[in-house]
Amino acid sequence: MSDIIRVSGHAYVLATSPRVAMRTLTLKDGDTFAVFDRYGDTGSVGSGEQGIYHRGTRMLAHHELRLGHQRPLLLSSTVHEYNAFVAVDLTNPDIPLGGNRIIPRGAIHVFRSLFLWQGAMCCRTRVFNYGDEDLETDITYLFEADFADVFEVRGVHRRERGRQWVDVEGDTVALCYQGLDGVRRITRMEFSEPPAELAAGHARFTPRLRPREAFELYHTASFEEGAAEPPGAVHFQRSREQLIGKLGRRCTTLTTSNEQFNHWLERSASDLRMLETDTPDGPYPYAGVPWFSTVFGRDGIITALEYLWIDPGIARGVLATLAANQADRSSPVQDAEPGKILHEWREGEMANLGEVPYGRYYGGADSTPLFVMLAHAYWRRTGDRATLHGLWPHVERALDWIERYGDADGDGFVEYARQRPEGLVNQGWKDSEDSISHADGSLAEGPIALCEVQGYVYAALVGAAELASALGEPERAHELQQRAQALRERFEAAFWLDDLGTYALALDGAKRPCRVETSNPGHLLFCGVVSPERARLVADSLMGPELFSGWGVRTLAERERRYNPMSYHNGSVWPHDNALAAAGLARYGMAERAHKILAGMFDAALAVDLNRLPELFCGFPRQAGQGPTLYPVACIPQAWSAASAFLMLQSVLGLELKASPPTILFHRPALPDFLNRVEIGNLTVGGASVDIILNRHPHSVGINVLRREGEVDIRMEF
């Protein structure tokens, strides 16, 4: 058996070198993703997660360009606006040629373009001689594969590994690994030009360039048999155009009067399109790069909810994928019971061997009610009766899990307790081992009933009742409504903390409330379980100085014993958490507070690379003239962070969409002072399509309909 070190929580990543120490360039396509340094290289210097990964394994740990046996000088590098490729401009350092002769710095320009496509990394290298003399210099690519499982890269030690070897045949190098799981993994390096020297770890070329002459080289690293055509200009151009077309597709469009805000929205949409992955059951947004580039139930559902008004197709893919993988039996090894919705799905060697429990893992208390919530939200948004009919048996099985297995002790609340020792200790979205605590700092012992999970269950019951009515089952609808009301009353009695003016984080195994002030009640506002009177008090808590950092709402208040602004869940700021809170505040008529969250997140986006909000950032108080403090090993990009911008904008617009009858409703719309105008194009509802402009006036917002195709009622309520 492998020796796995125990670290604090499933989400923990050993931070031997922080991601913020060196800017990285990230690409993803399907089940392949890459983390490059600014040169377009991997593994030369910088953070330990650099590499090119495929299906949970690092297939290339080292891939580096050398010019004349030296590293070139970096001029610039960027990621294409649609995340389609990385572009890098380089030049030569002074290169000694012997005697007093040198190739002077800046005589050679090197352009590199790298992209991922259909299970392969494709690279174009163009070398141009701007000098006055003929030049001959070495161009060398160094490469090496370690075939490390992503959990090894994250810091887990394995006692045994499989067998590794290299085959060199003709102009091809095959880096090979026979895993302990019986799977053979191969990285095949192929080049468009015959190398002057080809070996197990490098390919060297020696072009002679006249003045104003270029040398072009194309090569691929393919990770599946037949994944890529032989490298060449035609293959490169055609594949890149297909990739740009795929990533650049549009659904509903958004344009505002603020160009910086537009850049944030476009980058967020591009990140979502990049993270979206075709599964056998439909498109699914993988959670984040590098650590969570796979199917996660909770993450996919919340991402789909955030982005539902823009593109309901993502929600349909998420629902279909999770329904197809719904647990149908009890399995303590997987933390599974019949009807439970998937938490995580891994394909790497360690998952295949059971060295980590996440091959198909169900250890999440929240994915199941969230699944029902998304099914209801999708139905209201689209009126897609065929999909509803297909989903209804899965919704009923999820509701049965909530009642029979989720509430194991029969107290009316859904609790969790892991069944496998290596599984998740905490099974809500705050899933690190130290995230659920009491006021004295002691960790809560299970089974644990999280406050937001009860909110999700309430919303699931209310939503399922509406679905039952739509399917002609009035008695079932009435029963579900009664269950929802009973849960609401029990919840208010057990979780409300009058002295703190908010709800307890959780109930522990002894039914003692965790009397700490957290961001979790923001999710309760989103779910609508809170009474209007208490909603105001919850809002005061969320937006008070103990929780609101100036950038966003912290996960844990400053006064609490376990508060640490640099922690994963005990004082940090998460964009998706803030988006749900903003939507909840707007739901209860407190749009001005939702504006404050949107403004803080927008300012944070302006301060980070590529306007790309990370998975989380530190919760230090905002300081004038400074950006947010970054978290060292945050995923960038992260799906529910990217989608958060759209839910926050929807919240301040007060926008609600109903398919039956087709309705576009603006509840008390308002625009923050940095947005004078918002244009929504190709907004589709129930077969109709409209283009709308919202303009901010001193005391109101005006709405103009530019185009309307089909029957749809457009209304504004104050």
C-alpha positions in Angstrom: 0.0 0.0 0.0 1.1 3.6 -0.6 2.1 5.8 2.2 -0.1 8.9 2.2 0.8 11.8 4.6 -2.1 13.2 6.5 -2.7 16.9 5.9 -5.4 19.2 7.3 -8.3 18.5 5.0 -9.0 17.3 1.5 -8.6 20.9 0.2 -5.1 21.3 1.7 -2.3 21.8 -0.8 1.3 21.8 0.3 2.6 25.4 -0.4 6.2 24.6 -1.0 6.3 27.4 -3.6 3.4 29.9 -3.9 1.5 30.4 -7.1 1.8 34.1 -6.6 5.6 34.1 -6.6 5.7 33.9 -10.4 3.0 34.7 -12.9 1.7 31.6 -14.6 -0.1 31.2 -17.9 -3.0 28.7 -17.8 -4.7 26.8 -20.6 -7.3 24.0 -20.6 -9.1 21.9 -23.2 -11.2 18.9 -22.3 -9.3 16.7 -19.8 -6.0 18.4 -20.5 -4.7 21.5 -18.8 -1.3 23.3 -18.7 0.4 25.6 -16.2 3.2 27.5 -18.0 5.6 30.1 -16.7 5.9 33.5 -18.4 8.3 32.0 -21.1 5.8 29.4 -22.1 8.0 26.8 -20.4 7.2 24.4 -17.6 9.4 23.1 -14.8 12.5 25.3 -15.3 11.9 27.6 -12.3 9.0 28.7 -10.2 6.0 26.9 -8.7 5.9 23.2 -8.4 2.6 22.7 -10.0 3.8 23.7 -13.5 3.4 21.1 -16.2 1.0 19.7 -18.7 -1.7 17.4 -17.3 -4.1 14.9 -18.8 -6.8 13.0 -16.9 -5.3 13.7 -13.5 -1.7 12.9 -14.4 1.2 15.3 -15.2 2.3 14.1 -18.6 5.1 16.7 -19.0 6.8 18.1 -16.0 9.6 19.9 -17.9 9.2 21.5 -21.4 11.7 24.3 -22.1 13.1 26.2 -25.0 16.9 26.9 -25.1 18.5 29.2 -27.7 22.2 28.7 -28.1 22.3 26.6 -24.9 20.9 29.5 -23.0 17.4 30.6 -21.9 16.2 33.4 -24.2 15.3 36.9 -22.9 11.6 37.4 -22.3 10.0 40.3 -24.2 6.4 39.7 -23.4 3.8 36.9 -23.0 0.1 36.8 -22.7 -3.0 34.5 -22.9 -5.4 35.0 -25.8 -8.6 36.8 -24.8 -10.6 33.6 -25.3 -7.9 31.5 -23.5 -7.3 29.8 -26.8 -3.4 30.0 -26.7 -0.4 31.4 -25.0 1.7 33.8 -27.1 5.3 34.5 -26.1 7.9 36.9 -27.6 11.6 36.3 -26.8 15.0 37.4 -28.0 18.5 36.2 -27.7 21.0 37.2 -25.0 24.6 37.8 -26.1 25.7 34.5 -27.5 29.5 33.8 -27.7 30.6 32.1 -30.9 34.3 31.7 -30.1 37.1 34.2 -30.3 35.8 37.7 -30.3 32.6 36.9 -32.2 29.2 37.0 -30.6 25.6 37.1 -31.7 24.6 40.4 -30.2 21.6 40.6 -27.9 18.4 41.4 -29.9 19.5 40.0 -33.2 17.1 37.1 -33.1 13.4 37.2 -32.4 11.6 34.1 -31.2 7.8 33.8 -31.2 6.1 30.9 -29.5 2.5 30.0 -29.6 1.2 27.1 -27.5 -2.3 25.6 -27.3 -4.1 22.5 -26.2 -6.4 20.5 -28.5 -7.9 17.1 -28.4 -5.6 15.5 -25.9 -2.4 17.2 -27.1 -0.2 20.2 -26.6 0.7 22.0 -29.9 3.6 24.4 -30.1 4.8 26.6 -32.9 8.3 28.2 -32.7 9.3 30.9 -35.2 12.9 32.2 -35.2 13.7 35.3 -37.3 17.1 36.8 -38.0 17.1 40.6 -37.7 20.9 40.7 -37.9 23.1 41.7 -40.8 25.0 38.3 -41.0 24.2 34.7 -41.6 23.5 33.1 -38.2 23.7 29.5 -37.1 22.5 28.7 -33.6 21.2 25.8 -31.7 17.4 25.6 -30.9 16.8 23.0 -28.3 13.7 21.7 -26.6 14.2 20.0 -23.3 11.5 17.7 -22.1 10.8 15.3 -19.3 7.8 13.5 -17.9 7.3 12.4 -14.3 3.8 11.0 -14.6 2.9 12.4 -11.2 -0.6 12.0 -10.0 -2.2 15.4 -9.3 -2.4 14.4 -5.6 1.4 13.8 -5.6 1.9 17.3 -7.0 -0.3 18.6 -4.3 2.0 17.1 -1.7 0.9 13.5 -1.0 3.8 11.1 -0.8 3.6 7.6 -2.4 5.8 4.7 -1.3 5.6 2.9 -4.6 5.2 4.0 -8.2 5.0 2.3 -11.5 7.7 1.7 -14.2 8.9 4.5 -16.5 11.0 4.4 -19.7 11.7 6.2 -23.0 11.5 5.0 -26.6 13.2 6.9 -29.4 12.2 5.9 -32.9 12.9 8.0 -36.0 11.8 11.6 -35.3 9.5 10.6 -32.4 10.2 10.2 -28.7 7.7 8.3 -26.5 7.9 9.0 -22.7 6.2 6.0 -21.2 4.8 5.0 -17.8 3.2 1.7 -16.7 1.1 2.6 -13.7 0.3 0.4 -10.7 -3.3 0.6 -11.8 -2.5 -1.3 -15.0 -2.9 1.8 -17.2 -0.1 2.7 -19.7 0.3 6.5 -20.1 2.4 7.8 -23.0 3.6 11.3 -23.9 4.6 11.2 -27.6 6.8 14.1 -28.8 6.7 14.6 -32.6 8.4 17.4 -34.7 7.7 18.9 -38.1 11.5 19.0 -38.9 14.1 16.3 -38.5 16.2 17.2 -35.4 19.9 17.4 -35.7 20.0 15.4 -32.4 17.1 13.6 -30.8 17.5 11.9 -27.4 15.4 10.8 -24.4 15.2 14.3 -23.0 15.9 16.8 -25.7 15.6 17.6 -29.4 18.2 19.9 -31.0 17.9 21.8 -34.3 20.7 23.8 -36.0 19.1 26.1 -38.6 21.3 28.5 -40.6 19.4 31.8 -41.1 20.3 34.5 -43.6 19.4 38.1 -42.7 15.6 38.6 -42.7 15.0 34.9 -42.9 12.8 32.8 -40.6 12.9 29.2 -39.4 9.6 27.6 -38.3 9.2 24.5 -36.2 6.0 22.8 -35.2 5.8 20.1 -32.6 3.2 18.3 -30.5 3.1 16.4 -27.2 0.1 14.0 -27.5 -1.3 12.1 -24.6 -3.7 9.7 -26.2 -3.3 7.4 -29.2 -4.4 9.2 -32.3 -5.0 12.4 -30.4 -3.1 14.7 -32.8 -2.1 14.7 -36.5 1.6 15.0 -37.4 2.7 18.5 -36.5 2.7 21.1 -39.3 1.5 24.5 -40.3 -1.8 23.3 -41.8 -2.6 21.2 -38.7 -1.6 24.0 -36.4 -3.7 26.7 -38.1 -6.8 24.5 -38.5 -6.7 23.3 -35.0 -6.1 26.7 -33.5 -9.0 28.2 -35.5 -11.3 25.4 -34.3 -10.3 26.0 -30.8 -10.9 29.8 -31.1 -14.3 29.1 -32.6 -15.2 26.8 -29.7 -14.0 29.2 -27.0 -15.4 32.3 -28.6 -19.0 31.2 -29.0 -21.6 33.5 -27.5 -25.1 33.1 -26.0 -26.5 36.1 -24.1 -24.1 39.1 -24.5 -23.3 41.8 -22.0 -21.8 45.3 -22.7 -21.6 48.2 -20.3 -20.5 51.8 -20.3 -17.4 50.8 -18.3 -14.7 49.2 -20.4 -12.9 47.8 -17.4 -16.1 46.1 -16.2 -16.5 44.7 -19.8 -13.0 43.2 -19.6 -13.9 41.5 -16.3 -17.1 40.0 -17.8 -15.4 38.9 -20.9 -12.5 37.2 -19.1 -15.0 35.6 -16.7 -17.0 34.2 -19.6 -13.9 33.1 -21.4 -12.7 31.2 -18.3 -16.1 29.5 -18.0 -15.9 28.4 -21.7 -12.4 27.1 -21.1 -13.4 25.2 -18.0 -16.5 23.7 -19.7 -15.8 20.1 -20.6 -17.7 17.8 -22.8 -18.8 14.7 -20.8 -20.8 11.7 -22.1 -23.9 13.4 -20.7 -23.3 17.0 -21.7 -21.1 20.0 -21.0 -19.8 20.4 -17.4 -17.7 23.2 -15.9 -14.7 21.6 -14.3 -14.1 23.3 -10.9 -10.7 24.9 -11.3 -7.1 24.7 -12.5 -4.8 23.2 -11.3 -6.1 21.2 -8.4 -9.8 20.7 -9.2 -9.8 20.2 -13.0 -12.5 17.6 -12.9 -16.2 17.1 -12.1 -17.3 18.4 -8.7 -21.0 18.3 -7.8 -21.3 21.3 -5.6 -19.0 23.5 -7.7 -20.8 22.6 -11.0 -24.2 23.2 -9.5 -23.4 26.6 -8.0 -21.6 27.7 -11.2 -24.7 26.7 -13.2 -26.9 28.7 -10.9 -24.7 31.8 -11.1 -24.6 31.6 -14.9 -28.2 30.3 -15.5 -29.6 33.6 -16.8 -26.8 33.8 -19.4 -26.6 30.2 -20.6 -29.0 27.5 -19.3 -27.2 24.9 -21.4 -24.5 24.6 -18.7 -27.2 23.8 -16.1 -28.7 21.1 -18.4 -25.3 19.5 -18.8 -24.6 19.6 -15.0 -28.0 18.1 -14.2 -27.6 15.3 -16.8 -24.1 14.4 -15.7 -25.0 14.3 -12.0 -28.2 12.4 -12.6 -26.2 9.8 -14.6 -23.8 9.4 -11.7 -26.3 9.5 -8.8 -25.5 6.8 -6.2 -27.7 3.7 -6.4 -26.3 1.8 -3.4 -24.7 2.3 -0.1 -20.9 2.3 -0.2 -19.0 3.4 3.0 -15.8 3.6 1.0 -17.3 6.2 -1.2 -19.5 7.9 1.5 -22.4 6.9 -0.8 -26.1 6.1 -0.2 -28.9 5.6 -2.7 -30.0 8.9 -4.2 -27.0 10.9 -3.1 -25.4 13.3 -5.7 -21.7 13.0 -6.6 -19.2 15.2 -4.8 -16.1 14.5 -6.9 -14.9 12.3 -9.8 -11.2 11.6 -10.4 -9.5 9.5 -13.0 -5.8 9.5 -12.0 -3.7 6.5 -10.9 -4.1 7.1 -7.1 -7.9 7.3 -7.5 -8.0 4.2 -9.6 -6.0 2.3 -6.9 -8.1 3.7 -4.0 -5.1 5.4 -2.5 -7.3 8.5 -2.4 -11.1 8.0 -2.0 -12.1 10.4 -4.8 -12.5 8.1 -7.9 -16.3 8.5 -7.5 -16.8 10.1 -4.1 -20.1 11.2 -2.6 -18.9 12.9 0.6 -20.8 16.1 0.4 -23.9 16.9 2.4 -24.9 19.8 0.1 -24.7 18.5 -3.4 -28.0 16.6 -3.2 -30.3 19.4 -2.1 -28.4 21.8 -4.5 -29.1 19.4 -7.3 -32.9 19.7 -6.6 -32.5 23.5 -6.4 -30.8 23.6 -9.8 -33.5 21.3 -11.4 -36.1 23.7 -10.2 -34.2 26.8 -11.3 -33.6 25.3 -14.7 -37.3 24.5 -15.2 -38.4 28.0 -14.3 -35.7 29.5 -16.6 -36.4 27.3 -19.6 -39.8 25.5 -19.3 -37.9 22.5 -20.7 -40.6 19.8 -20.0 -38.7 16.9 -21.7 -35.7 17.5 -19.4 -37.9 17.8 -16.4 -39.6 14.5 -17.1 -36.2 12.8 -17.4 -34.9 14.5 -14.2 -38.0 13.9 -12.0 -37.1 10.3 -10.9 -33.6 11.6 -9.9 -35.2 14.5 -8.0 -37.4 12.1 -6.1 -34.4 9.8 -5.3 -32.5 12.9 -4.1 -35.5 13.9 -1.9 -35.6 10.4 -0.5 -31.9 10.6 0.4 -32.5 13.9 2.2 -35.3 12.4 4.3 -33.9 8.8 4.9 -30.1 9.1 4.9 -29.3 12.8 5.2 -31.3 13.0 8.4 -30.0 9.8 9.9 -31.0 10.7 13.5 -34.5 11.9 12.6 -34.2 15.4 14.1 -35.4 17.0 10.9 -31.9 18.4 9.9 -29.5 17.0 7.3 -26.1 16.1 9.0 -22.9 14.6 7.8 -20.3 12.2 9.2 -17.7 10.6 7.0 -17.8 6.8 6.7 -14.3 6.3 5.5 -11.3 7.5 7.6 -9.6 9.0 4.5 -12.8 10.9 3.5 -13.7 14.4 4.1 -14.0 15.4 7.8 -16.2 18.4 6.8 -18.7 17.9 3.9 -20.0 21.4 3.2 -18.3 24.0 0.9 -16.0 24.9 3.8 -14.4 21.4 3.7 -11.1 21.9 5.5 -10.7 20.1 8.8 -10.6 23.3 10.9 -13.5 25.2 9.3 -16.4 24.2 11.7 -15.7 25.4 15.2 -17.2 26.7 18.4 -16.7 30.2 19.9 -13.9 28.9 22.1 -12.0 27.7 19.0 -12.7 24.0 19.7 -13.6 22.0 16.6 -17.1 20.7 16.3 -17.6 17.0 16.5 -20.1 15.3 14.3 -22.5 14.4 13.0 -22.7 18.1 12.0 -25.7 20.0 10.6 -24.5 23.0 8.7 -26.8 26.1 8.6 -26.6 26.6 4.8 -27.4 22.9 4.1 -30.7 23.4 5.9 -31.3 26.4 3.7 -30.6 24.4 0.6 -33.0 21.6 1.8 -35.7 24.2 2.4 -35.2 25.7 -1.1 -35.1 22.2 -2.6 -38.4 21.2 -1.0 -40.1 24.5 -2.2 -38.7 24.0 -5.7 -39.6 20.3 -5.8 -43.2 21.2 -4.9 -43.4 23.5 -7.9 -42.0 20.8 -10.1 -44.5 18.3 -8.8 -47.3 20.7 -9.6 -46.0 21.2 -13.1 -46.0 17.4 -13.5 -49.6 17.1 -12.3 -48.9 15.7 -8.8 -50.8 18.2 -6.5 -50.7 15.9 -3.4 -47.0 15.5 -3.7 -46.6 19.2 -4.1 -48.7 19.9 -1.0 -46.6 17.4 1.1 -43.3 19.0 0.0 -44.6 22.4 0.9 -45.6 21.2 4.3 -42.2 19.7 4.8 -40.5 22.9 3.8 -42.6 25.0 6.3 -41.9 22.6 9.1 -38.2 22.7 8.4 -38.3 26.5 8.4 -39.9 26.6 11.8 -37.4 24.0 13.3 -34.5 25.8 11.8 -35.4 29.2 13.2 -35.8 27.7 16.7 -32.6 25.7 16.6 -30.1 28.0 14.7 -31.1 31.6 15.5 -28.6 33.4 17.8 -30.4 36.4 19.2 -27.4 37.9 20.9 -25.3 37.7 17.7 -28.1 38.8 15.4 -27.3 35.9 13.0 -27.6 32.1 12.6 -25.3 29.5 14.1 -22.7 28.1 11.7 -23.8 24.6 12.6 -25.2 22.2 15.2 -22.6 19.7 16.4 -23.2 16.0 17.3 -24.6 17.0 20.7 -27.0 19.5 19.0 -25.0 22.4 20.4 -24.9 25.5 18.1 -21.6 26.7 16.8 -21.9 30.3 18.1 -19.6 32.0 15.6 -20.2 34.8 13.1 -19.6 33.6 9.5 -20.5 34.2 5.9 -22.7 31.1 5.7 -26.0 32.9 6.6 -25.6 34.7 3.3 -26.5 31.4 1.6 -29.6 31.3 3.8 -30.7 34.7 2.3 -30.1 33.2 -1.2 -32.4 30.3 -0.3 -35.2 32.4 1.1 -35.5 30.5 4.4 -34.9 33.6 6.5 -37.8 35.8 7.8 -37.8 39.4 6.5 -37.3 40.7 10.1 -34.2 38.6 10.7 -32.9 39.2 7.2 -32.0 42.8 8.1 -30.1 41.6 11.1 -28.2 39.0 9.0 -27.4 41.7 6.5 -26.0 43.9 9.3 -23.8 41.0 10.3 -22.5 40.3 6.8 -21.8 43.9 6.0 -20.4 44.9 9.4 -16.7 45.6 9.9 -16.0 42.1 11.5 -17.0 40.3 8.3 -16.8 42.8 5.4 -13.1 43.4 4.6 -13.7 46.2 2.0 -13.2 43.7 -0.8 -15.9 41.3 0.2 -17.5 39.3 3.0 -15.0 37.1 5.0 -15.7 33.5 5.8 -15.2 34.1 9.5 -15.5 37.3 11.6 -12.4 39.1 12.9 -13.4 38.6 16.5 -13.6 34.8 16.4 -10.9 32.7 18.0 -10.0 30.8 14.7 -9.9 34.0 12.6 -6.9 34.0 10.3 -7.1 36.1 7.1 -4.6 33.8 5.5 -6.5 30.6 6.1 -8.5 28.7 3.6 -11.9 29.0 5.3 -11.4 30.9 8.5 -11.2 34.6 7.4 -10.5 34.5 3.7 -12.8 36.0 1.0 -14.4 33.8 -1.7 -16.0 35.4 -4.7 -18.7 32.7 -5.1 -19.6 33.0 -1.4 -20.0 36.8 -1.9 -22.1 36.3 -5.0 -24.6 34.1 -3.2 -24.7 36.7 -0.4 -25.3 39.5 -2.8 -28.1 37.6 -4.5 -29.6 36.9 -1.1 -29.4 40.6 -0.1 -31.1 41.7 -3.3 -33.8 39.0 -2.8 -34.7 40.7 0.5 -34.8 44.2 -1.0 -31.3 45.3 0.1 -29.8 45.9 -3.3 -27.7 48.8 -2.0 -25.7 46.2 0.1 -25.4 43.9 -2.9 -23.9 46.9 -4.8 -21.3 47.2 -2.1 -20.3 43.5 -2.6 -20.2 43.9 -6.4 -18.1 47.1 -6.2 -15.6 45.4 -3.9 -15.3 42.3 -6.1 -15.0 44.5 -9.2 -12.2 46.5 -7.6 -10.5 43.2 -6.7 -10.7 42.0 -10.3 -9.1 45.2 -11.5 -6.1 44.5 -9.2 -5.4 40.9 -10.2 -3.8 39.5 -13.3 -6.0 39.3 -16.4 -8.9 40.7 -14.3 -9.4 37.0 -13.3 -10.8 36.5 -9.8 -9.1 33.6 -8.1 -10.7 30.8 -6.0 -10.2 33.0 -2.9 -7.9 35.7 -1.5 -6.9 36.7 2.0 -9.2 38.6 4.3 -7.0 41.4 5.4 -8.8 44.8 5.7 -8.7 46.8 2.5 -6.0 49.5 2.4 -6.1 52.6 0.3 -3.9 52.3 -2.8 -3.4 48.5 -2.4 -4.9 45.5 -4.0 -6.2 42.4 -2.2 -3.6 40.0 -0.6 -3.5 36.8 -2.7 -3.8 33.3 -1.3 -0.7 31.3 -2.2 -2.2 28.2 -3.7 -5.6 29.4 -5.0 -6.9 27.9 -8.2 -6.9 30.4 -11.0 -9.2 30.2 -12.9 -12.0 28.7 -10.8 -15.4 28.1 -12.3 -17.7 29.5 -9.5 -15.4 32.5 -9.1 -15.6 33.3 -12.8 -19.4 32.9 -12.8 -19.8 35.1 -9.7 -19.6 38.3 -11.7 -22.8 37.3 -13.6 -24.9 36.5 -10.5 -23.8 39.7 -8.8 -24.8 41.8 -11.9 -28.1 39.9 -12.1 -28.7 40.7 -8.4 -28.3 44.5 -8.7 -30.5 44.4 -11.8 -33.1 42.5 -9.9 -33.5 40.4 -12.9 -35.8 37.3 -12.9 -36.6 35.2 -15.9 -39.6 32.9 -16.2 -40.3 30.6 -19.1 -44.1 30.0 -18.5 -45.5 32.4 -19.3 -42.4 34.1 -20.9 -41.5 36.9 -18.5 -38.5 39.2 -18.0 -39.0 40.9 -14.7 -36.8 43.6 -13.1 -37.4 43.9 -9.3 -36.2 47.4 -8.1 -33.4 47.6 -10.6 -30.4 49.8 -9.7 -27.0 50.3 -11.2 -23.9 51.2 -9.2 -22.2 54.5 -9.8 -19.5 52.9 -12.0 -22.1 51.6 -14.5 -24.2 54.2 -16.4 -25.5 51.7 -19.0 -25.9 47.9 -19.3 -26.8 46.3 -22.7 -28.1 42.8 -22.7 -28.2 41.2 -26.1 -29.9 38.0 -27.3 -31.6 37.3 -23.9 -33.8 34.3 -24.7 -36.9 33.3 -22.6 -39.5 30.7 -23.6 -38.7 30.9 -27.3 -38.6 34.7 -27.4 -35.4 36.8 -27.8 -34.8 40.4 -26.8 -32.1 43.1 -26.7 -32.5 45.5 -23.7 -30.6 48.6 -22.5 -30.7 49.8 -18.9 -29.7 53.4 -18.3 -28.9 54.8 -14.8 -30.7 58.1 -14.0 -30.2 60.2 -10.7 -33.0 58.4 -8.9 -34.0 55.5 -11.1 -33.1 53.1 -13.9 -34.7 53.3 -17.3 -35.3 50.3 -19.6 -35.4 50.4 -23.4 -36.3 47.4 -25.5 -34.3 47.6 -28.7 -35.4 44.3 -30.3 -38.1 41.8 -29.4 -38.7 38.5 -31.3 -41.5 36.3 -30.0 -44.0 36.9 -27.2 -42.5 37.9 -23.9 -43.8 40.2 -21.1 -41.1 42.7 -20.0 -41.9 44.4 -16.7 -40.3 46.5 -14.0 -41.4 46.4 -10.4 -40.5 48.9 -7.6 
